């Protein structure tokens, strides 16, 4: 169950990273800016992507560790 949960976390994090990347690219292309400071919105959106990618990697890693522990009989 822990391995399945970790894989689900990895899948959703990868999905969110993909969609956030698409959003940042679309915001950059359209030239969208914040209402008050007129800063480009895509910069903040792009800065979120590495965190989601790392979350996906961590989910895959944890799933592998859970499966490895199960095969070794130490779970």
Secondary structure, DSSP 8 states (H G I E B T S, - for coil): -HHHHHHHHHHHHHHHHHHHHHHHHHHHHHT-B-TTT--BHHHHHHHHHHHHHHHHHHHHHHHHHHHHHHHHT--
